[in-house]
Amino acid sequence: MQVLIPGALRSYTKASHVEAVGETLAALLLDLERRYPGLRFRIVDEQDRLRPNMRIFINGLGIRDLGHALRPGDFVAIVLALSGG
């Protein structure tokens, strides 16, 4: 499936869109890690939770559950949330 990579993480992928596979969001992130070492740690913390500044959208729907099931045609967007004051 197609995955949109935010600008801040493109140093890992060298592309704005990449292909990845996985039956769940967790499996997709493991596939991305296999292809682009170090990328998953920027998205998921040591407790296997999405980092607070990361947002993931699947077909436009915001998802925080790494166990969320995926289908081959899904579009996954990884978005870096802005913060500050």
PDB file of N, CA, C and O in Angstrom, chain B, residues numbered from 101:
ATOM      1  N   MET B 101       0.837  -1.174   0.000  1.00  0.00           N
ATOM      2  CA  MET B 101       0.000   0.000   0.000  1.00  0.00           C
ATOM      3  C   MET B 101       0.882   1.237   0.000  1.00  0.00           C
ATOM      4  O   MET B 101       2.058   1.170   0.358  1.00  0.00           O
ATOM      5  N   GLN B 102       0.327   2.334  -0.391  1.00  0.00           N
ATOM      6  CA  GLN B 102       1.061   3.591  -0.475  1.00  0.00           C
ATOM      7  C   GLN B 102       1.075   4.295   0.895  1.00  0.00           C
ATOM      8  O   GLN B 102       0.051   4.373   1.574  1.00  0.00           O
ATOM      9  N   VAL B 103       2.258   4.805   1.283  1.00  0.00           N
ATOM     10  CA  VAL B 103       2.425   5.478   2.566  1.00  0.00           C
ATOM     11  C   VAL B 103       3.029   6.860   2.304  1.00  0.00           C
ATOM     12  O   VAL B 103       4.069   6.982   1.657  1.00  0.00           O
ATOM     13  N   LEU B 104       2.368   7.888   2.812  1.00  0.00           N
ATOM     14  CA  LEU B 104       2.867   9.260   2.727  1.00  0.00           C
ATOM     15  C   LEU B 104       3.808   9.492   3.902  1.00  0.00           C
ATOM     16  O   LEU B 104       3.453   9.233   5.051  1.00  0.00           O
ATOM     17  N   ILE B 105       5.012   9.984   3.606  1.00  0.00           N
ATOM     18  CA  ILE B 105       6.033  10.224   4.626  1.00  0.00           C
ATOM     19  C   ILE B 105       6.165  11.733   4.835  1.00  0.00           C
ATOM     20  O   ILE B 105       6.307  12.475   3.863  1.00  0.00           O
ATOM     21  N   PRO B 106       6.122  12.202   6.092  1.00  0.00           N
ATOM     22  CA  PRO B 106       6.261  13.643   6.336  1.00  0.00           C
ATOM     23  C   PRO B 106       7.684  14.112   6.028  1.00  0.00           C
ATOM     24  O   PRO B 106       8.632  13.328   6.075  1.00  0.00           O
ATOM     25  N   GLY B 107       7.816  15.377   5.719  1.00  0.00           N
ATOM     26  CA  GLY B 107       9.107  15.960   5.366  1.00  0.00           C
ATOM     27  C   GLY B 107      10.196  15.691   6.385  1.00  0.00           C
ATOM     28  O   GLY B 107      11.345  15.444   6.019  1.00  0.00           O
ATOM     29  N   ALA B 108       9.847  15.737   7.656  1.00  0.00           N
ATOM     30  CA  ALA B 108      10.847  15.544   8.722  1.00  0.00           C
ATOM     31  C   ALA B 108      11.427  14.132   8.739  1.00  0.00           C
ATOM     32  O   ALA B 108      12.490  13.920   9.323  1.00  0.00           O
ATOM     33  N   LEU B 109      10.763  13.167   8.119  1.00  0.00           N
ATOM     34  CA  LEU B 109      11.248  11.784   8.115  1.00  0.00           C
ATOM     35  C   LEU B 109      11.756  11.335   6.754  1.00  0.00           C
ATOM     36  O   LEU B 109      12.142  10.177   6.592  1.00  0.00           O
ATOM     37  N   ARG B 110      11.764  12.222   5.785  1.00  0.00           N
ATOM     38  CA  ARG B 110      12.187  11.838   4.434  1.00  0.00           C
ATOM     39  C   ARG B 110      13.684  11.589   4.319  1.00  0.00           C
ATOM     40  O   ARG B 110      14.147  11.051   3.313  1.00  0.00           O
ATOM     41  N   SER B 111      14.443  11.973   5.336  1.00  0.00           N
ATOM     42  CA  SER B 111      15.870  11.640   5.312  1.00  0.00           C
ATOM     43  C   SER B 111      16.056  10.123   5.378  1.00  0.00           C
ATOM     44  O   SER B 111      17.093   9.611   4.957  1.00  0.00           O
ATOM     45  N   TYR B 112      15.069   9.406   5.898  1.00  0.00           N
ATOM     46  CA  TYR B 112      15.124   7.945   5.958  1.00  0.00           C
ATOM     47  C   TYR B 112      14.730   7.323   4.618  1.00  0.00           C
ATOM     48  O   TYR B 112      15.365   6.371   4.165  1.00  0.00           O
ATOM     49  N   THR B 113      13.697   7.851   3.993  1.00  0.00           N
ATOM     50  CA  THR B 113      13.130   7.219   2.799  1.00  0.00           C
ATOM     51  C   THR B 113      13.602   7.841   1.483  1.00  0.00           C
ATOM     52  O   THR B 113      13.566   7.188   0.439  1.00  0.00           O
ATOM     53  N   LYS B 114      14.037   9.077   1.528  1.00  0.00           N
ATOM     54  CA  LYS B 114      14.434   9.824   0.321  1.00  0.00           C
ATOM     55  C   LYS B 114      13.275  10.005  -0.650  1.00  0.00           C
ATOM     56  O   LYS B 114      13.488  10.284  -1.830  1.00  0.00           O
ATOM     57  N   ALA B 115      12.036   9.844  -0.151  1.00  0.00           N
ATOM     58  CA  ALA B 115      10.850   9.983  -0.996  1.00  0.00           C
ATOM     59  C   ALA B 115       9.659  10.405  -0.151  1.00  0.00           C
ATOM     60  O   ALA B 115       9.597  10.118   1.045  1.00  0.00           O
ATOM     61  N   SER B 116       8.718  11.087  -0.781  1.00  0.00           N
ATOM     62  CA  SER B 116       7.519  11.522  -0.065  1.00  0.00           C
ATOM     63  C   SER B 116       6.476  10.414   0.044  1.00  0.00           C
ATOM     64  O   SER B 116       5.647  10.427   0.954  1.00  0.00           O
ATOM     65  N   HIS B 117       6.516   9.458  -0.880  1.00  0.00           N
ATOM     66  CA  HIS B 117       5.600   8.320  -0.871  1.00  0.00           C
ATOM     67  C   HIS B 117       6.426   7.049  -1.035  1.00  0.00           C
ATOM     68  O   HIS B 117       7.335   6.990  -1.863  1.00  0.00           O
ATOM     69  N   VAL B 118       6.103   6.038  -0.242  1.00  0.00           N
ATOM     70  CA  VAL B 118       6.773   4.739  -0.348  1.00  0.00           C
ATOM     71  C   VAL B 118       5.724   3.642  -0.321  1.00  0.00           C
ATOM     72  O   VAL B 118       4.578   3.876   0.062  1.00  0.00           O
ATOM     73  N   GLU B 119       6.118   2.448  -0.728  1.00  0.00           N
ATOM     74  CA  GLU B 119       5.250   1.277  -0.668  1.00  0.00           C
ATOM     75  C   GLU B 119       5.615   0.462   0.565  1.00  0.00           C
ATOM     76  O   GLU B 119       6.788   0.364   0.926  1.00  0.00           O
ATOM     77  N   ALA B 120       4.617  -0.116   1.203  1.00  0.00           N
ATOM     78  CA  ALA B 120       4.841  -0.995   2.350  1.00  0.00           C
ATOM     79  C   ALA B 120       3.689  -1.987   2.423  1.00  0.00           C
ATOM     80  O   ALA B 120       2.638  -1.789   1.814  1.00  0.00           O
ATOM     81  N   VAL B 121       3.906  -3.056   3.179  1.00  0.00           N
ATOM     82  CA  VAL B 121       2.873  -4.078   3.348  1.00  0.00           C
ATOM     83  C   VAL B 121       2.675  -4.359   4.826  1.00  0.00           C
ATOM     84  O   VAL B 121       3.553  -4.097   5.648  1.00  0.00           O
ATOM     85  N   GLY B 122       1.505  -4.896   5.150  1.00  0.00           N
ATOM     86  CA  GLY B 122       1.214  -5.276   6.527  1.00  0.00           C
ATOM     87  C   GLY B 122      -0.275  -5.464   6.712  1.00  0.00           C
ATOM     88  O   GLY B 122      -1.081  -4.725   6.147  1.00  0.00           O
ATOM     89  N   GLU B 123      -0.636  -6.457   7.508  1.00  0.00           N
ATOM     90  CA  GLU B 123      -2.050  -6.708   7.779  1.00  0.00           C
ATOM     91  C   GLU B 123      -2.594  -5.788   8.856  1.00  0.00           C
ATOM     92  O   GLU B 123      -3.806  -5.606   8.977  1.00  0.00           O
ATOM     93  N   THR B 124      -1.678  -5.202   9.647  1.00  0.00           N
ATOM     94  CA  THR B 124      -2.061  -4.236  10.674  1.00  0.00           C
ATOM     95  C   THR B 124      -1.126  -3.040  10.571  1.00  0.00           C
ATOM     96  O   THR B 124      -0.102  -3.097   9.891  1.00  0.00           O
ATOM     97  N   LEU B 125      -1.484  -1.963  11.246  1.00  0.00           N
ATOM     98  CA  LEU B 125      -0.620  -0.788  11.262  1.00  0.00           C
ATOM     99  C   LEU B 125       0.738  -1.134  11.873  1.00  0.00           C
ATOM    100  O   LEU B 125       1.766  -0.660  11.389  1.00  0.00           O
ATOM    101  N   ALA B 126       0.758  -1.948  12.924  1.00  0.00           N
ATOM    102  CA  ALA B 126       2.019  -2.371  13.545  1.00  0.00           C
ATOM    103  C   ALA B 126       2.886  -3.126  12.543  1.00  0.00           C
ATOM    104  O   ALA B 126       4.091  -2.884  12.470  1.00  0.00           O
ATOM    105  N   ALA B 127       2.298  -4.032  11.775  1.00  0.00           N
ATOM    106  CA  ALA B 127       3.049  -4.804  10.782  1.00  0.00           C
ATOM    107  C   ALA B 127       3.566  -3.902   9.672  1.00  0.00           C
ATOM    108  O   ALA B 127       4.676  -4.100   9.177  1.00  0.00           O
ATOM    109  N   LEU B 128       2.778  -2.925   9.281  1.00  0.00           N
ATOM    110  CA  LEU B 128       3.221  -1.967   8.267  1.00  0.00           C
ATOM    111  C   LEU B 128       4.437  -1.183   8.761  1.00  0.00           C
ATOM    112  O   LEU B 128       5.388  -0.974   8.009  1.00  0.00           O
ATOM    113  N   LEU B 129       4.408  -0.751  10.021  1.00  0.00           N
ATOM    114  CA  LEU B 129       5.539  -0.014  10.576  1.00  0.00           C
ATOM    115  C   LEU B 129       6.781  -0.892  10.681  1.00  0.00           C
ATOM    116  O   LEU B 129       7.898  -0.399  10.518  1.00  0.00           O
ATOM    117  N   LEU B 130       6.606  -2.173  10.947  1.00  0.00           N
ATOM    118  CA  LEU B 130       7.748  -3.093  10.963  1.00  0.00           C
ATOM    119  C   LEU B 130       8.321  -3.259   9.562  1.00  0.00           C
ATOM    120  O   LEU B 130       9.538  -3.337   9.394  1.00  0.00           O
ATOM    121  N   ASP B 131       7.450  -3.315   8.553  1.00  0.00           N
ATOM    122  CA  ASP B 131       7.929  -3.396   7.173  1.00  0.00           C
ATOM    123  C   ASP B 131       8.690  -2.133   6.799  1.00  0.00           C
ATOM    124  O   ASP B 131       9.736  -2.207   6.152  1.00  0.00           O
ATOM    125  N   LEU B 132       8.176  -0.974   7.199  1.00  0.00           N
ATOM    126  CA  LEU B 132       8.895   0.280   6.941  1.00  0.00           C
ATOM    127  C   LEU B 132      10.256   0.274   7.635  1.00  0.00           C
ATOM    128  O   LEU B 132      11.242   0.750   7.070  1.00  0.00           O
ATOM    129  N   GLU B 133      10.316  -0.259   8.852  1.00  0.00           N
ATOM    130  CA  GLU B 133      11.584  -0.334   9.582  1.00  0.00           C
ATOM    131  C   GLU B 133      12.584  -1.236   8.867  1.00  0.00           C
ATOM    132  O   GLU B 133      13.777  -0.938   8.811  1.00  0.00           O
ATOM    133  N   ARG B 134      12.085  -2.336   8.323  1.00  0.00           N
ATOM    134  CA  ARG B 134      12.956  -3.250   7.584  1.00  0.00           C
ATOM    135  C   ARG B 134      13.552  -2.558   6.354  1.00  0.00           C
ATOM    136  O   ARG B 134      14.725  -2.743   6.031  1.00  0.00           O
ATOM    137  N   ARG B 135      12.731  -1.768   5.684  1.00  0.00           N
ATOM    138  CA  ARG B 135      13.169  -1.080   4.469  1.00  0.00           C
ATOM    139  C   ARG B 135      13.980   0.187   4.767  1.00  0.00           C
ATOM    140  O   ARG B 135      14.905   0.537   4.033  1.00  0.00           O
ATOM    141  N   TYR B 136      13.612   0.859   5.853  1.00  0.00           N
ATOM    142  CA  TYR B 136      14.233   2.146   6.212  1.00  0.00           C
ATOM    143  C   TYR B 136      14.599   2.127   7.693  1.00  0.00           C
ATOM    144  O   TYR B 136      13.865   2.672   8.517  1.00  0.00           O
ATOM    145  N   PRO B 137      15.732   1.503   8.040  1.00  0.00           N
ATOM    146  CA  PRO B 137      16.124   1.361   9.445  1.00  0.00           C
ATOM    147  C   PRO B 137      16.129   2.694  10.197  1.00  0.00           C
ATOM    148  O   PRO B 137      16.643   3.701   9.709  1.00  0.00           O
ATOM    149  N   GLY B 138      15.542   2.672  11.399  1.00  0.00           N
ATOM    150  CA  GLY B 138      15.473   3.856  12.255  1.00  0.00           C
ATOM    151  C   GLY B 138      14.178   4.630  12.136  1.00  0.00           C
ATOM    152  O   GLY B 138      13.866   5.445  13.004  1.00  0.00           O
ATOM    153  N   LEU B 139      13.414   4.394  11.078  1.00  0.00           N
ATOM    154  CA  LEU B 139      12.178   5.155  10.855  1.00  0.00           C
ATOM    155  C   LEU B 139      11.120   4.863  11.920  1.00  0.00           C
ATOM    156  O   LEU B 139      10.489   5.788  12.433  1.00  0.00           O
ATOM    157  N   ARG B 140      10.923   3.596  12.254  1.00  0.00           N
ATOM    158  CA  ARG B 140       9.864   3.223  13.206  1.00  0.00           C
ATOM    159  C   ARG B 140      10.070   3.891  14.566  1.00  0.00           C
ATOM    160  O   ARG B 140       9.104   4.325  15.195  1.00  0.00           O
ATOM    161  N   PHE B 141      11.316   3.974  15.021  1.00  0.00           N
ATOM    162  CA  PHE B 141      11.594   4.580  16.330  1.00  0.00           C
ATOM    163  C   PHE B 141      11.188   6.049  16.368  1.00  0.00           C
ATOM    164  O   PHE B 141      10.901   6.571  17.445  1.00  0.00           O
ATOM    165  N   ARG B 142      11.157   6.710  15.256  1.00  0.00           N
ATOM    166  CA  ARG B 142      10.729   8.109  15.205  1.00  0.00           C
ATOM    167  C   ARG B 142       9.209   8.235  15.283  1.00  0.00           C
ATOM    168  O   ARG B 142       8.685   9.313  15.566  1.00  0.00           O
ATOM    169  N   ILE B 143       8.499   7.125  15.032  1.00  0.00           N
ATOM    170  CA  ILE B 143       7.034   7.124  15.003  1.00  0.00           C
ATOM    171  C   ILE B 143       6.451   6.482  16.258  1.00  0.00           C
ATOM    172  O   ILE B 143       5.435   6.939  16.782  1.00  0.00           O
ATOM    173  N   VAL B 144       7.101   5.413  16.740  1.00  0.00           N
ATOM    174  CA  VAL B 144       6.597   4.615  17.859  1.00  0.00           C
ATOM    175  C   VAL B 144       7.614   4.669  18.998  1.00  0.00           C
ATOM    176  O   VAL B 144       8.820   4.574  18.769  1.00  0.00           O
ATOM    177  N   ASP B 145       7.115   4.822  20.231  1.00  0.00           N
ATOM    178  CA  ASP B 145       8.020   4.903  21.384  1.00  0.00           C
ATOM    179  C   ASP B 145       8.391   3.514  21.914  1.00  0.00           C
ATOM    180  O   ASP B 145       8.015   2.494  21.335  1.00  0.00           O
ATOM    181  N   GLU B 146       9.130   3.497  23.018  1.00  0.00           N
ATOM    182  CA  GLU B 146       9.616   2.254  23.604  1.00  0.00           C
ATOM    183  C   GLU B 146       8.501   1.372  24.149  1.00  0.00           C
ATOM    184  O   GLU B 146       8.717   0.177  24.349  1.00  0.00           O
ATOM    185  N   GLN B 147       7.320   1.920  24.394  1.00  0.00           N
ATOM    186  CA  GLN B 147       6.174   1.154  24.882  1.00  0.00           C
ATOM    187  C   GLN B 147       5.250   0.724  23.738  1.00  0.00           C
ATOM    188  O   GLN B 147       4.115   0.312  23.979  1.00  0.00           O
ATOM    189  N   ASP B 148       5.728   0.818  22.513  1.00  0.00           N
ATOM    190  CA  ASP B 148       4.947   0.468  21.318  1.00  0.00           C
ATOM    191  C   ASP B 148       3.667   1.280  21.196  1.00  0.00           C
ATOM    192  O   ASP B 148       2.609   0.756  20.849  1.00  0.00           O
ATOM    193  N   ARG B 149       3.786   2.573  21.490  1.00  0.00           N
ATOM    194  CA  ARG B 149       2.667   3.509  21.291  1.00  0.00           C
ATOM    195  C   ARG B 149       3.130   4.594  20.340  1.00  0.00           C
ATOM    196  O   ARG B 149       4.311   4.935  20.281  1.00  0.00           O
ATOM    197  N   LEU B 150       2.168   5.132  19.591  1.00  0.00           N
ATOM    198  CA  LEU B 150       2.523   6.255  18.721  1.00  0.00           C
ATOM    199  C   LEU B 150       3.047   7.400  19.568  1.00  0.00           C
ATOM    200  O   LEU B 150       2.500   7.700  20.629  1.00  0.00           O
ATOM    201  N   ARG B 151       4.091   8.027  19.103  1.00  0.00           N
ATOM    202  CA  ARG B 151       4.617   9.194  19.810  1.00  0.00           C
ATOM    203  C   ARG B 151       3.555  10.297  19.791  1.00  0.00           C
ATOM    204  O   ARG B 151       2.771  10.388  18.845  1.00  0.00           O
ATOM    205  N   PRO B 152       3.527  11.135  20.832  1.00  0.00           N
ATOM    206  CA  PRO B 152       2.474  12.163  20.931  1.00  0.00           C
ATOM    207  C   PRO B 152       2.421  13.122  19.743  1.00  0.00           C
ATOM    208  O   PRO B 152       1.354  13.646  19.424  1.00  0.00           O
ATOM    209  N   ASN B 153       3.546  13.358  19.091  1.00  0.00           N
ATOM    210  CA  ASN B 153       3.569  14.312  17.979  1.00  0.00           C
ATOM    211  C   ASN B 153       3.299  13.665  16.625  1.00  0.00           C
ATOM    212  O   ASN B 153       3.370  14.336  15.595  1.00  0.00           O
ATOM    213  N   MET B 154       2.991  12.376  16.613  1.00  0.00           N
ATOM    214  CA  MET B 154       2.728  11.675  15.358  1.00  0.00           C
ATOM    215  C   MET B 154       1.234  11.418  15.198  1.00  0.00           C
ATOM    216  O   MET B 154       0.536  11.094  16.158  1.00  0.00           O
ATOM    217  N   ARG B 155       0.771  11.566  13.988  1.00  0.00           N
ATOM    218  CA  ARG B 155      -0.610  11.239  13.635  1.00  0.00           C
ATOM    219  C   ARG B 155      -0.563  10.308  12.433  1.00  0.00           C
ATOM    220  O   ARG B 155       0.262  10.483  11.536  1.00  0.00           O
ATOM    221  N   ILE B 156      -1.444   9.324  12.417  1.00  0.00           N
ATOM    222  CA  ILE B 156      -1.532   8.427  11.274  1.00  0.00           C
ATOM    223  C   ILE B 156      -2.974   8.414  10.798  1.00  0.00           C
ATOM    224  O   ILE B 156      -3.909   8.252  11.581  1.00  0.00           O
ATOM    225  N   PHE B 157      -3.125   8.589   9.501  1.00  0.00           N
ATOM    226  CA  PHE B 157      -4.437   8.581   8.869  1.00  0.00           C
ATOM    227  C   PHE B 157      -4.469   7.444   7.860  1.00  0.00           C
ATOM    228  O   PHE B 157      -3.555   7.287   7.050  1.00  0.00           O
ATOM    229  N   ILE B 158      -5.534   6.654   7.919  1.00  0.00           N
ATOM    230  CA  ILE B 158      -5.739   5.570   6.968  1.00  0.00           C
ATOM    231  C   ILE B 158      -6.993   5.907   6.187  1.00  0.00           C
ATOM    232  O   ILE B 158      -8.094   5.950   6.736  1.00  0.00           O
ATOM    233  N   ASN B 159      -6.811   6.146   4.898  1.00  0.00           N
ATOM    234  CA  ASN B 159      -7.918   6.570   4.033  1.00  0.00           C
ATOM    235  C   ASN B 159      -8.631   7.784   4.619  1.00  0.00           C
ATOM    236  O   ASN B 159      -9.854   7.894   4.532  1.00  0.00           O
ATOM    237  N   GLY B 160      -7.865   8.694   5.215  1.00  0.00           N
ATOM    238  CA  GLY B 160      -8.401   9.929   5.762  1.00  0.00           C
ATOM    239  C   GLY B 160      -8.910   9.855   7.191  1.00  0.00           C
ATOM    240  O   GLY B 160      -9.282  10.883   7.758  1.00  0.00           O
ATOM    241  N   LEU B 161      -8.937   8.679   7.785  1.00  0.00           N
ATOM    242  CA  LEU B 161      -9.444   8.499   9.147  1.00  0.00           C
ATOM    243  C   LEU B 161      -8.274   8.414  10.129  1.00  0.00           C
ATOM    244  O   LEU B 161      -7.380   7.587   9.953  1.00  0.00           O
ATOM    245  N   GLY B 162      -8.271   9.253  11.151  1.00  0.00           N
ATOM    246  CA  GLY B 162      -7.211   9.247  12.152  1.00  0.00           C
ATOM    247  C   GLY B 162      -7.231   7.970  12.982  1.00  0.00           C
ATOM    248  O   GLY B 162      -8.267   7.590  13.528  1.00  0.00           O
ATOM    249  N   ILE B 163      -6.078   7.313  13.073  1.00  0.00           N
ATOM    250  CA  ILE B 163      -5.959   6.042  13.783  1.00  0.00           C
ATOM    251  C   ILE B 163      -4.806   6.128  14.772  1.00  0.00           C
ATOM    252  O   ILE B 163      -3.733   6.625  14.431  1.00  0.00           O
ATOM    253  N   ARG B 164      -5.018   5.647  15.999  1.00  0.00           N
ATOM    254  CA  ARG B 164      -3.930   5.585  16.994  1.00  0.00           C
ATOM    255  C   ARG B 164      -3.656   4.152  17.447  1.00  0.00           C
ATOM    256  O   ARG B 164      -2.680   3.903  18.155  1.00  0.00           O
ATOM    257  N   ASP B 165      -4.505   3.214  17.048  1.00  0.00           N
ATOM    258  CA  ASP B 165      -4.384   1.816  17.439  1.00  0.00           C
ATOM    259  C   ASP B 165      -3.465   1.078  16.467  1.00  0.00           C
ATOM    260  O   ASP B 165      -3.801   0.916  15.294  1.00  0.00           O
ATOM    261  N   LEU B 166      -2.303   0.629  16.955  1.00  0.00           N
ATOM    262  CA  LEU B 166      -1.362  -0.074  16.092  1.00  0.00           C
ATOM    263  C   LEU B 166      -1.899  -1.421  15.633  1.00  0.00           C
ATOM    264  O   LEU B 166      -1.369  -1.995  14.681  1.00  0.00           O
ATOM    265  N   GLY B 167      -2.923  -1.935  16.273  1.00  0.00           N
ATOM    266  CA  GLY B 167      -3.540  -3.189  15.870  1.00  0.00           C
ATOM    267  C   GLY B 167      -4.596  -3.025  14.785  1.00  0.00           C
ATOM    268  O   GLY B 167      -5.203  -4.007  14.357  1.00  0.00           O
ATOM    269  N   HIS B 168      -4.817  -1.801  14.342  1.00  0.00           N
ATOM    270  CA  HIS B 168      -5.829  -1.529  13.314  1.00  0.00           C
ATOM    271  C   HIS B 168      -5.532  -2.329  12.046  1.00  0.00           C
ATOM    272  O   HIS B 168      -4.416  -2.288  11.528  1.00  0.00           O
ATOM    273  N   ALA B 169      -6.528  -3.051  11.552  1.00  0.00           N
ATOM    274  CA  ALA B 169      -6.365  -3.879  10.352  1.00  0.00           C
ATOM    275  C   ALA B 169      -6.261  -3.011   9.100  1.00  0.00           C
ATOM    276  O   ALA B 169      -6.937  -1.991   8.970  1.00  0.00           O
ATOM    277  N   LEU B 170      -5.394  -3.446   8.182  1.00  0.00           N
ATOM    278  CA  LEU B 170      -5.202  -2.749   6.916  1.00  0.00           C
ATOM    279  C   LEU B 170      -5.582  -3.658   5.757  1.00  0.00           C
ATOM    280  O   LEU B 170      -5.532  -4.883   5.867  1.00  0.00           O
ATOM    281  N   ARG B 171      -5.964  -3.036   4.640  1.00  0.00           N
ATOM    282  CA  ARG B 171      -6.245  -3.761   3.406  1.00  0.00           C
ATOM    283  C   ARG B 171      -5.240  -3.307   2.354  1.00  0.00           C
ATOM    284  O   ARG B 171      -4.732  -2.188   2.437  1.00  0.00           O
ATOM    285  N   PRO B 172      -4.940  -4.154   1.362  1.00  0.00           N
ATOM    286  CA  PRO B 172      -3.912  -3.823   0.375  1.00  0.00           C
ATOM    287  C   PRO B 172      -4.077  -2.474  -0.324  1.00  0.00           C
ATOM    288  O   PRO B 172      -3.070  -1.851  -0.662  1.00  0.00           O
ATOM    289  N   GLY B 173      -5.286  -2.004  -0.553  1.00  0.00           N
ATOM    290  CA  GLY B 173      -5.489  -0.744  -1.262  1.00  0.00           C
ATOM    291  C   GLY B 173      -5.521   0.495  -0.386  1.00  0.00           C
ATOM    292  O   GLY B 173      -5.737   1.596  -0.891  1.00  0.00           O
ATOM    293  N   ASP B 174      -5.311   0.343   0.914  1.00  0.00           N
ATOM    294  CA  ASP B 174      -5.381   1.482   1.831  1.00  0.00           C
ATOM    295  C   ASP B 174      -4.282   2.504   1.544  1.00  0.00           C
ATOM    296  O   ASP B 174      -3.193   2.159   1.085  1.00  0.00           O
ATOM    297  N   PHE B 175      -4.594   3.760   1.826  1.00  0.00           N
ATOM    298  CA  PHE B 175      -3.607   4.840   1.747  1.00  0.00           C
ATOM    299  C   PHE B 175      -3.311   5.278   3.178  1.00  0.00           C
ATOM    300  O   PHE B 175      -4.218   5.671   3.912  1.00  0.00           O
ATOM    301  N   VAL B 176      -2.048   5.209   3.569  1.00  0.00           N
ATOM    302  CA  VAL B 176      -1.624   5.545   4.921  1.00  0.00           C
ATOM    303  C   VAL B 176      -0.817   6.837   4.874  1.00  0.00           C
ATOM    304  O   VAL B 176       0.162   6.941   4.135  1.00  0.00           O
ATOM    305  N   ALA B 177      -1.231   7.811   5.660  1.00  0.00           N
ATOM    306  CA  ALA B 177      -0.500   9.076   5.751  1.00  0.00           C
ATOM    307  C   ALA B 177       0.061   9.222   7.154  1.00  0.00           C
ATOM    308  O   ALA B 177      -0.679   9.212   8.138  1.00  0.00           O
ATOM    309  N   ILE B 178       1.374   9.358   7.233  1.00  0.00           N
ATOM    310  CA  ILE B 178       2.030   9.631   8.510  1.00  0.00           C
ATOM    311  C   ILE B 178       2.247  11.136   8.562  1.00  0.00           C
ATOM    312  O   ILE B 178       2.859  11.718   7.666  1.00  0.00           O
ATOM    313  N   VAL B 179       1.743  11.751   9.609  1.00  0.00           N
ATOM    314  CA  VAL B 179       1.780  13.215   9.716  1.00  0.00           C
ATOM    315  C   VAL B 179       2.450  13.598  11.021  1.00  0.00           C
ATOM    316  O   VAL B 179       2.161  13.032  12.075  1.00  0.00           O
ATOM    317  N   LEU B 180       3.334  14.552  10.936  1.00  0.00           N
ATOM    318  CA  LEU B 180       4.010  15.082  12.124  1.00  0.00           C
ATOM    319  C   LEU B 180       3.190  16.264  12.602  1.00  0.00           C
ATOM    320  O   LEU B 180       3.087  17.272  11.903  1.00  0.00           O
ATOM    321  N   ALA B 181       2.598  16.149  13.803  1.00  0.00           N
ATOM    322  CA  ALA B 181       1.780  17.225  14.357  1.00  0.00           C
ATOM    323  C   ALA B 181       2.687  18.380  14.799  1.00  0.00           C
ATOM    324  O   ALA B 181       3.761  18.161  15.359  1.00  0.00           O
ATOM    325  N   LEU B 182       2.251  19.572  14.546  1.00  0.00           N
ATOM    326  CA  LEU B 182       2.996  20.753  14.966  1.00  0.00           C
ATOM    327  C   LEU B 182       2.663  21.069  16.416  1.00  0.00           C
ATOM    328  O   LEU B 182       1.536  20.866  16.868  1.00  0.00           O
ATOM    329  N   SER B 183       3.645  21.560  17.127  1.00  0.00           N
ATOM    330  CA  SER B 183       3.408  21.955  18.511  1.00  0.00           C
ATOM    331  C   SER B 183       4.206  23.201  18.798  1.00  0.00           C
ATOM    332  O   SER B 183       5.049  23.617  18.003  1.00  0.00           O
ATOM    333  N   GLY B 184       3.938  23.778  19.913  1.00  0.00           N
ATOM    334  CA  GLY B 184       4.668  24.984  20.291  1.00  0.00           C
ATOM    335  C   GLY B 184       3.704  26.060  20.736  1.00  0.00           C
ATOM    336  O   GLY B 184       2.505  25.825  20.886  1.00  0.00           O
ATOM    337  N   GLY B 185       4.244  27.230  20.943  1.00  0.00           N
ATOM    338  CA  GLY B 185       3.370  28.297  21.414  1.00  0.00           C
ATOM    339  C   GLY B 185       3.824  29.624  20.949  1.00  0.00           C
ATOM    340  O   GLY B 185       3.195  30.636  21.260  1.00  0.00           O
TER     341      GLY B 185
END
